[in-house]
Amino acid sequence: MKRMTGRYSGLLLAAAGVVALFGASFTGPVTSAPAPRARTVHTVADQSDDPDDSASASPSGHPDKTEPTRSGLRGIGGPLHTVLSNPGAAVGGLASTLNQVALSPNRQIVQSAAQTVGAGQTSDFELACPAPFQVVNGGESNSGNTVVLRKNYPVTTATSTAWHVQVRNEDAGAATYRVYADCINGLTQYQRASNLNAEVDPGSGRDDVVGCPTGTLALGGGYSIETPDEFALTSSHGYGTRWFLDWRNISSSVAGVSTYAICAAGASASEQANVDAGSAEYQRGEANCGTTQEGLAGGWKLHNQDKYIIVTDSYPTGTGQVIYAHNPNSAASWQVDVNCGTVP
Protein backbone atom coordinates (compact mmCIF):
# COMPACT_ATOMS: atom_id res chain seq x y z
CA MET A 1 0.00 0.00 0.00
CA LYS A 2 1.27 3.46 -0.67
CA ARG A 3 0.57 6.40 1.59
CA MET A 4 1.65 10.01 2.04
CA THR A 5 2.09 12.58 4.79
CA GLY A 6 0.70 15.54 2.83
CA ARG A 7 -2.89 16.70 2.51
CA TYR A 8 -4.55 18.92 -0.05
CA SER A 9 -5.81 22.24 1.19
CA GLY A 10 -8.50 22.40 -1.49
CA LEU A 11 -9.84 20.61 -4.49
CA LEU A 12 -7.66 21.45 -7.48
CA LEU A 13 -7.41 20.46 -10.99
CA ALA A 14 -6.47 23.02 -13.54
CA ALA A 15 -7.15 23.51 -17.14
CA ALA A 16 -6.38 22.77 -20.68
CA GLY A 17 -3.66 20.76 -22.37
CA VAL A 18 -2.72 19.89 -25.89
CA VAL A 19 -3.83 16.40 -26.87
CA ALA A 20 -1.06 14.05 -27.98
CA LEU A 21 -2.47 11.62 -30.52
CA PHE A 22 -0.95 8.14 -30.58
CA GLY A 23 1.06 7.37 -33.67
CA ALA A 24 4.13 5.46 -34.71
CA SER A 25 6.03 6.74 -31.70
CA PHE A 26 5.16 8.13 -28.31
CA THR A 27 5.22 11.88 -27.83
CA GLY A 28 3.51 13.35 -24.79
CA PRO A 29 3.39 17.14 -24.76
CA VAL A 30 3.55 19.22 -21.65
CA THR A 31 1.66 22.50 -21.72
CA SER A 32 1.44 25.75 -19.79
CA ALA A 33 3.27 26.05 -16.48
CA PRO A 34 1.42 28.01 -13.79
CA ALA A 35 2.76 27.65 -10.26
CA PRO A 36 1.65 24.59 -8.28
CA ARG A 37 -1.28 25.19 -5.95
CA ALA A 38 -0.49 25.58 -2.28
CA ARG A 39 -1.20 22.63 -0.02
CA THR A 40 -0.91 22.10 3.72
CA VAL A 41 1.58 19.53 4.97
CA HIS A 42 0.42 17.70 8.08
CA THR A 43 2.44 15.63 10.48
CA VAL A 44 1.52 12.02 11.11
CA ALA A 45 0.03 13.03 14.47
CA ASP A 46 -2.37 15.39 12.68
CA GLN A 47 -3.88 12.51 10.71
CA SER A 48 -5.96 10.78 13.34
CA ASP A 49 -7.77 8.76 10.68
CA ASP A 50 -4.52 7.14 9.52
CA PRO A 51 -1.87 6.85 12.25
CA ASP A 52 0.35 4.62 10.10
CA ASP A 53 0.91 7.14 7.28
CA SER A 54 4.66 7.21 7.83
CA ALA A 55 5.09 3.45 7.64
CA SER A 56 5.75 3.18 3.89
CA ALA A 57 6.57 6.77 3.00
CA SER A 58 10.02 7.95 2.03
CA PRO A 59 11.61 10.76 4.09
CA SER A 60 10.40 13.24 1.45
CA GLY A 61 6.80 12.15 1.90
CA HIS A 62 6.65 10.35 -1.45
CA PRO A 63 4.96 6.95 -1.11
CA ASP A 64 6.31 3.79 -2.66
CA LYS A 65 4.24 2.82 -5.71
CA THR A 66 3.86 -0.54 -7.39
CA GLU A 67 4.88 -0.27 -11.05
CA PRO A 68 2.18 -2.09 -13.01
CA THR A 69 4.60 -2.81 -15.84
CA ARG A 70 6.57 -5.08 -13.51
CA SER A 71 3.75 -6.57 -11.52
CA GLY A 72 0.04 -6.25 -11.10
CA LEU A 73 -1.04 -7.11 -14.66
CA ARG A 74 -2.64 -10.53 -14.54
CA GLY A 75 -4.23 -13.07 -16.83
CA ILE A 76 -6.53 -15.90 -15.87
CA GLY A 77 -4.61 -18.32 -13.65
CA GLY A 78 -2.19 -15.91 -11.99
CA PRO A 79 0.48 -13.25 -12.57
CA LEU A 80 1.81 -12.77 -16.08
CA HIS A 81 5.45 -13.51 -16.73
CA THR A 82 5.52 -11.53 -19.98
CA VAL A 83 6.30 -7.98 -18.93
CA LEU A 84 5.65 -4.80 -20.87
CA SER A 85 9.25 -4.28 -21.89
CA ASN A 86 9.56 -5.35 -25.52
CA PRO A 87 8.42 -2.70 -28.02
CA GLY A 88 7.73 -4.19 -31.42
CA ALA A 89 6.96 -7.66 -30.11
CA ALA A 90 4.27 -9.72 -31.81
CA VAL A 91 1.34 -10.29 -29.44
CA GLY A 92 -1.36 -12.69 -30.56
CA GLY A 93 0.15 -12.64 -34.06
CA LEU A 94 0.03 -8.84 -34.28
CA ALA A 95 3.28 -6.94 -34.70
CA SER A 96 3.18 -3.52 -33.09
CA THR A 97 5.35 -0.64 -31.90
CA LEU A 98 3.35 -0.72 -28.64
CA ASN A 99 4.33 -2.32 -25.37
CA GLN A 100 1.78 -5.09 -24.83
CA VAL A 101 0.83 -7.97 -22.59
CA ALA A 102 -1.53 -10.66 -23.88
CA LEU A 103 -4.00 -11.50 -21.11
CA SER A 104 -5.81 -14.01 -23.35
CA PRO A 105 -5.98 -14.62 -27.12
CA ASN A 106 -8.54 -11.81 -27.51
CA ARG A 107 -7.42 -9.40 -24.81
CA GLN A 108 -4.34 -7.34 -24.12
CA ILE A 109 -3.33 -4.31 -22.08
CA VAL A 110 -1.26 -1.74 -23.96
CA GLN A 111 0.93 0.87 -22.30
CA SER A 112 2.57 4.09 -23.45
CA ALA A 113 6.14 5.11 -22.86
CA ALA A 114 6.74 7.21 -19.75
CA GLN A 115 5.51 10.79 -20.23
CA THR A 116 6.87 13.76 -18.27
CA VAL A 117 4.70 16.45 -16.71
CA GLY A 118 6.36 19.42 -15.01
CA ALA A 119 5.45 21.04 -11.73
CA GLY A 120 2.14 22.88 -12.02
CA GLN A 121 1.64 21.66 -15.59
CA THR A 122 -1.10 19.76 -17.41
CA SER A 123 -0.40 16.97 -19.91
CA ASP A 124 -2.61 14.93 -22.27
CA PHE A 125 -1.89 11.57 -23.88
CA GLU A 126 -4.03 9.35 -26.11
CA LEU A 127 -3.17 5.67 -26.61
CA ALA A 128 -4.75 3.54 -29.35
CA CYS A 129 -5.47 -0.19 -29.46
CA PRO A 130 -3.94 -2.09 -32.40
CA ALA A 131 -6.54 -3.27 -34.94
CA PRO A 132 -8.66 -5.34 -34.71
CA PHE A 133 -8.70 -4.87 -30.92
CA GLN A 134 -11.10 -2.27 -29.47
CA VAL A 135 -10.67 -0.24 -26.29
CA VAL A 136 -12.97 -0.97 -23.34
CA ASN A 137 -11.09 0.51 -20.38
CA GLY A 138 -7.91 2.39 -19.56
CA GLY A 139 -6.19 4.81 -17.23
CA GLU A 140 -2.79 5.85 -15.96
CA SER A 141 -0.18 5.35 -13.23
CA ASN A 142 2.36 7.97 -12.19
CA SER A 143 5.46 8.50 -10.10
CA GLY A 144 4.13 11.31 -7.91
CA ASN A 145 1.62 11.56 -5.13
CA THR A 146 -0.13 14.74 -6.32
CA VAL A 147 -0.51 14.04 -10.04
CA VAL A 148 -4.28 14.26 -10.43
CA LEU A 149 -6.33 12.38 -13.02
CA ARG A 150 -8.49 15.07 -14.64
CA LYS A 151 -9.69 13.34 -17.83
CA ASN A 152 -10.04 9.58 -18.23
CA TYR A 153 -12.23 8.44 -21.13
CA PRO A 154 -12.52 6.34 -24.33
CA VAL A 155 -12.17 7.78 -27.84
CA THR A 156 -13.71 6.09 -30.88
CA THR A 157 -13.42 6.90 -34.59
CA ALA A 158 -14.35 5.10 -37.80
CA THR A 159 -10.90 3.52 -37.97
CA SER A 160 -9.54 3.22 -34.42
CA THR A 161 -10.27 3.28 -30.71
CA ALA A 162 -8.11 4.79 -27.98
CA TRP A 163 -7.97 5.84 -24.34
CA HIS A 164 -7.42 9.51 -23.46
CA VAL A 165 -5.89 10.77 -20.22
CA GLN A 166 -5.19 14.24 -18.89
CA VAL A 167 -3.20 14.72 -15.70
CA ARG A 168 -2.20 17.80 -13.74
CA ASN A 169 0.91 17.80 -11.59
CA GLU A 170 0.23 19.67 -8.34
CA ASP A 171 3.64 18.81 -6.87
CA ALA A 172 6.72 21.01 -6.68
CA GLY A 173 8.79 18.80 -9.00
CA ALA A 174 8.40 17.00 -12.32
CA ALA A 175 6.69 13.61 -12.47
CA THR A 176 6.24 10.83 -15.02
CA TYR A 177 3.12 8.91 -15.97
CA ARG A 178 2.10 6.03 -18.26
CA VAL A 179 -1.22 5.56 -20.03
CA TYR A 180 -2.93 2.16 -20.35
CA ALA A 181 -5.52 0.90 -22.84
CA ASP A 182 -7.44 -2.31 -22.17
CA CYS A 183 -8.15 -3.82 -25.60
CA ILE A 184 -10.51 -6.68 -26.57
CA ASN A 185 -11.07 -8.41 -29.92
CA GLY A 186 -14.26 -10.17 -31.02
CA LEU A 187 -16.86 -7.80 -29.57
CA THR A 188 -20.08 -7.02 -31.46
CA GLN A 189 -22.44 -4.02 -31.36
CA TYR A 190 -19.45 -2.01 -30.14
CA GLN A 191 -20.14 1.69 -29.56
CA ARG A 192 -19.42 4.63 -27.29
CA ALA A 193 -22.37 6.17 -25.44
CA SER A 194 -22.02 9.62 -23.91
CA ASN A 195 -23.59 12.57 -22.17
CA LEU A 196 -21.59 15.57 -23.35
CA ASN A 197 -20.90 18.93 -21.71
CA ALA A 198 -23.47 18.77 -18.93
CA GLU A 199 -23.51 22.15 -17.14
CA VAL A 200 -23.81 22.62 -13.40
CA ASP A 201 -24.12 25.90 -11.48
CA PRO A 202 -21.61 26.79 -8.74
CA GLY A 203 -22.23 24.85 -5.56
CA SER A 204 -24.53 22.34 -7.26
CA GLY A 205 -24.06 18.64 -7.88
CA ARG A 206 -24.99 16.28 -10.68
CA ASP A 207 -25.48 12.53 -11.01
CA ASP A 208 -25.02 11.35 -14.60
CA VAL A 209 -25.98 7.89 -15.84
CA VAL A 210 -25.09 6.75 -19.36
CA GLY A 211 -27.02 3.69 -20.52
CA CYS A 212 -26.09 1.09 -23.13
CA PRO A 213 -28.49 -0.33 -25.77
CA THR A 214 -30.43 -3.53 -25.17
CA GLY A 215 -28.27 -6.60 -25.66
CA THR A 216 -25.00 -4.88 -24.69
CA LEU A 217 -23.08 -4.33 -21.46
CA ALA A 218 -21.11 -1.34 -20.16
CA LEU A 219 -17.58 -2.76 -20.36
CA GLY A 220 -15.88 0.47 -19.31
CA GLY A 221 -16.35 4.20 -19.10
CA GLY A 222 -15.01 7.47 -17.80
CA TYR A 223 -15.24 11.22 -17.70
CA SER A 224 -13.81 14.46 -19.03
CA ILE A 225 -13.88 17.57 -16.83
CA GLU A 226 -14.25 20.45 -19.29
CA THR A 227 -14.45 23.20 -16.68
CA PRO A 228 -13.73 24.44 -14.00
CA ASP A 229 -10.47 24.37 -12.06
CA GLU A 230 -12.17 22.95 -8.98
CA PHE A 231 -14.57 20.01 -8.80
CA ALA A 232 -15.36 17.08 -6.54
CA LEU A 233 -15.90 13.51 -7.78
CA THR A 234 -17.93 11.07 -5.72
CA SER A 235 -18.04 8.05 -8.03
CA SER A 236 -17.15 6.77 -11.50
CA HIS A 237 -18.12 3.15 -12.03
CA GLY A 238 -20.12 0.76 -14.19
CA TYR A 239 -22.71 -1.85 -13.44
CA GLY A 240 -24.64 -3.96 -15.94
CA THR A 241 -25.74 -1.75 -18.81
CA ARG A 242 -24.91 1.62 -17.20
CA TRP A 243 -22.01 3.89 -16.27
CA PHE A 244 -22.41 6.20 -13.26
CA LEU A 245 -20.65 9.51 -12.58
CA ASP A 246 -21.40 11.64 -9.50
CA TRP A 247 -19.70 15.00 -9.07
CA ARG A 248 -20.06 18.49 -7.60
CA ASN A 249 -19.04 21.93 -8.89
CA ILE A 250 -17.20 23.76 -6.11
CA SER A 251 -15.96 26.62 -8.29
CA SER A 252 -17.46 30.08 -8.68
CA SER A 253 -18.46 29.60 -12.34
CA VAL A 254 -20.67 27.28 -14.37
CA ALA A 255 -18.97 23.91 -14.83
CA GLY A 256 -19.13 21.27 -17.53
CA VAL A 257 -18.41 17.56 -17.59
CA SER A 258 -18.83 14.75 -20.14
CA THR A 259 -19.61 11.14 -19.16
CA TYR A 260 -18.79 8.11 -21.37
CA ALA A 261 -19.53 4.39 -21.52
CA ILE A 262 -18.20 1.69 -23.83
CA CYS A 263 -21.04 -0.65 -24.83
CA ALA A 264 -20.71 -3.99 -26.59
CA ALA A 265 -22.03 -7.53 -26.86
CA GLY A 266 -19.90 -10.66 -26.85
CA ALA A 267 -18.64 -10.38 -23.28
CA SER A 268 -20.49 -11.55 -20.18
CA ALA A 269 -20.53 -10.24 -16.61
CA SER A 270 -22.04 -12.33 -13.83
CA GLU A 271 -21.05 -10.62 -10.60
CA GLN A 272 -19.31 -7.62 -9.08
CA ALA A 273 -16.22 -7.61 -6.89
CA ASN A 274 -15.38 -4.71 -4.60
CA VAL A 275 -12.98 -3.85 -1.83
CA ASP A 276 -13.25 -1.18 0.83
CA ALA A 277 -10.22 1.09 0.55
CA GLY A 278 -10.96 2.63 3.94
CA SER A 279 -10.67 6.21 5.12
CA ALA A 280 -6.90 6.86 5.10
CA GLU A 281 -5.84 10.22 3.68
CA TYR A 282 -3.95 8.59 0.78
CA GLN A 283 -4.54 4.98 -0.05
CA ARG A 284 -4.34 2.24 -2.65
CA GLY A 285 -7.43 0.18 -3.45
CA GLU A 286 -7.60 -2.91 -5.65
CA ALA A 287 -10.56 -5.14 -6.50
CA ASN A 288 -10.04 -8.48 -8.27
CA CYS A 289 -12.24 -11.14 -9.84
CA GLY A 290 -10.07 -14.09 -8.85
CA THR A 291 -8.51 -16.69 -11.11
CA THR A 292 -11.47 -17.80 -13.23
CA GLN A 293 -12.98 -14.50 -14.42
CA GLU A 294 -11.69 -11.30 -15.96
CA GLY A 295 -12.22 -7.78 -14.70
CA LEU A 296 -14.45 -5.45 -16.73
CA ALA A 297 -15.76 -1.92 -16.08
CA GLY A 298 -13.50 -1.08 -13.14
CA GLY A 299 -14.17 2.07 -11.11
CA TRP A 300 -14.77 3.48 -7.64
CA LYS A 301 -17.41 5.04 -5.42
CA LEU A 302 -17.71 6.60 -1.98
CA HIS A 303 -19.87 5.26 0.81
CA ASN A 304 -20.71 8.85 1.79
CA GLN A 305 -22.35 10.64 -1.14
CA ASP A 306 -21.77 14.09 0.36
CA LYS A 307 -17.97 13.52 0.40
CA TYR A 308 -15.35 13.22 -2.34
CA ILE A 309 -11.95 11.81 -3.23
CA ILE A 310 -9.16 13.02 -5.50
CA VAL A 311 -7.97 10.20 -7.78
CA THR A 312 -4.28 10.19 -8.74
CA ASP A 313 -3.92 6.76 -10.42
CA SER A 314 -6.48 4.41 -11.99
CA TYR A 315 -5.68 1.48 -14.26
CA PRO A 316 -6.96 -2.00 -15.23
CA THR A 317 -4.97 -5.13 -14.39
CA GLY A 318 -6.87 -7.67 -16.47
CA THR A 319 -8.57 -9.35 -13.51
CA GLY A 320 -9.42 -6.15 -11.68
CA GLN A 321 -8.75 -2.46 -11.11
CA VAL A 322 -6.18 -0.49 -9.08
CA ILE A 323 -6.89 3.04 -7.83
CA TYR A 324 -4.90 5.44 -5.66
CA ALA A 325 -6.76 8.40 -4.17
CA HIS A 326 -6.57 11.20 -1.63
CA ASN A 327 -9.44 11.25 0.84
CA PRO A 328 -9.59 14.71 2.49
CA ASN A 329 -12.77 13.77 4.38
CA SER A 330 -12.44 12.55 7.94
CA ALA A 331 -14.02 9.13 8.43
CA ALA A 332 -15.36 8.93 4.86
CA SER A 333 -14.50 5.65 3.14
CA TRP A 334 -14.45 4.63 -0.51
CA GLN A 335 -14.30 1.39 -2.44
CA VAL A 336 -13.03 -0.02 -5.74
CA ASP A 337 -15.59 -1.84 -7.92
CA VAL A 338 -15.05 -4.18 -10.86
CA ASN A 339 -17.51 -6.29 -12.88
CA CYS A 340 -16.37 -9.89 -13.31
CA GLY A 341 -17.00 -11.90 -16.45
CA THR A 342 -15.56 -13.36 -19.63
CA VAL A 343 -14.51 -12.00 -23.03
CA PRO A 344 -14.77 -13.67 -26.47
Salt bridges, closest charged atoms under 4 A:
ASP46 OD2 - HIS42 ND1 3.81
ASP50 OD1 - ARG3 NH1 2.96
ASP124 OD2 - HIS164 NE2 2.73
GLU126 OE1 - HIS164 ND1 2.75
GLU170 OE2 - ARG37 NE 3.91
GLU170 OE2 - ARG168 NE 2.69
ASP171 OD1 - ARG39 NH2 3.41
ASP182 OD2 - ARG107 NH2 2.44
ASP208 OD1 - ARG206 NE 2.54
GLU226 OE1 - LYS151 NZ 3.34
ASP229 OD2 - ARG37 NH2 3.38
GLU281 OE1 - HIS326 ND1 3.54
GLU286 OE2 - ARG74 NH2 2.46
GLU286 OE1 - ARG284 NH2 2.89
GLU294 OE1 - ARG107 NH1 3.09
ASP313 OD1 - LYS2 NZ 3.16
ASP313 OD1 - LYS65 NZ 2.99
ASP337 OD2 - LYS301 NZ 3.63
